[in-house]
């Protein structure tokens, strides 16, 4: 991991926290951040939705939430790739492939 990646993770966390998408501390639900070789992966595990959506609605809800996360991160000047409506990759623009 390089210095740029060390700076990126807290920056992503700060942007999400400031806009109400706080990372979940424990458990399976909520927003998750994971270190990645090219940056930071951001994902969302929905639970405790009220009223509970039917299973057919979950892909649409996940898509909308992912769009909102991506828009928030891009508005903060970060470069974001979408991966299957499940995860976002916030890119370390200083990353150089091996």
C-alpha positions as CSV (number, residue, x, y, z in Angstrom):
1,X,0.0,0.0,0.0
2,X,1.4,3.4,-0.9
3,X,0.9,6.8,0.8
4,X,-1.8,7.9,-1.7
5,X,-3.9,4.8,-0.7
6,X,-3.3,5.6,2.9
7,X,-4.8,9.1,2.3
8,X,-7.6,7.9,0.1
9,X,-9.4,5.6,2.6
10,X,-9.9,8.3,5.3
11,X,-10.9,10.8,2.6
12,X,-13.6,8.4,1.3
13,X,-14.8,7.7,4.8
14,X,-14.9,11.5,5.6
15,X,-16.9,12.3,2.4
16,X,-19.4,9.5,3.2
17,X,-19.7,10.5,6.9
18,X,-20.2,14.2,6.1
19,X,-23.0,13.3,3.7
20,X,-24.8,10.9,5.9
21,X,-23.5,7.6,4.5
22,X,-21.5,6.6,7.6
23,X,-19.5,3.4,7.4
24,X,-20.9,0.6,9.6
25,X,-18.7,-0.2,12.5
26,X,-19.7,-3.9,13.0
27,X,-22.2,-6.4,11.6
28,X,-23.2,-7.1,8.1
29,X,-25.5,-4.2,7.3
30,X,-24.7,-0.7,6.1
31,X,-21.9,0.9,4.1
32,X,-18.7,-1.0,3.9
33,X,-15.2,0.3,2.8
34,X,-12.5,-2.2,1.8
35,X,-8.9,-1.5,0.8
36,X,-8.3,-2.5,-2.8
37,X,-5.1,-2.5,-4.8
38,X,-6.5,0.3,-7.1
39,X,-8.2,2.3,-4.4
40,X,-11.2,1.8,-2.0
41,X,-14.2,-0.5,-2.6
42,X,-17.5,0.9,-1.3
43,X,-20.6,-1.3,-0.9
44,X,-23.9,-1.4,0.9
45,X,-25.6,-4.2,2.6
46,X,-29.3,-3.3,3.2
47,X,-31.1,-4.4,6.4
48,X,-33.6,-3.0,8.8
49,X,-35.6,-1.4,5.9
50,X,-39.0,-0.3,7.0
51,X,-41.3,-1.4,5.6
52,X,-39.3,-4.4,4.4
53,X,-39.1,-4.4,0.6
54,X,-40.2,-7.5,-1.3
55,X,-37.2,-9.4,-2.8
56,X,-38.1,-8.1,-6.3
57,X,-37.6,-4.5,-5.1
58,X,-34.2,-5.0,-3.7
59,X,-32.2,-4.7,-7.0
60,X,-33.9,-1.4,-7.7
61,X,-33.2,-0.1,-4.2
62,X,-29.6,-1.2,-4.4
63,X,-29.2,0.5,-7.8
64,X,-30.6,3.8,-6.4
65,X,-28.4,3.7,-3.3
66,X,-25.3,2.9,-5.4
67,X,-26.1,5.8,-7.7
68,X,-26.5,8.1,-4.7
69,X,-23.2,6.9,-3.2
70,X,-21.4,7.4,-6.6
71,X,-22.8,10.9,-7.1
72,X,-21.7,11.9,-3.6
73,X,-18.2,10.6,-4.1
74,X,-17.9,12.2,-7.6
75,X,-19.2,15.5,-6.3
76,X,-16.3,15.4,-3.8
77,X,-13.9,15.2,-6.8
78,X,-13.2,11.4,-6.5
79,X,-13.0,9.1,-9.5
80,X,-15.5,6.2,-9.2
81,X,-16.1,3.0,-11.2
82,X,-19.3,1.0,-10.8
83,X,-19.1,-2.8,-10.4
84,X,-22.4,-4.7,-11.0
85,X,-24.6,-2.3,-8.9
86,X,-23.0,-4.0,-5.9
87,X,-19.8,-2.1,-5.3
88,X,-18.1,1.1,-6.3
89,X,-14.3,1.4,-6.7
90,X,-13.0,4.8,-5.7
91,X,-9.8,4.9,-7.7
92,X,-6.4,5.9,-6.4
93,X,-5.5,8.2,-9.3
94,X,-1.8,7.7,-8.4
95,X,-2.0,3.9,-8.7
96,X,0.4,2.4,-11.1
97,X,-0.2,-1.3,-12.2
98,X,2.6,-3.8,-11.5
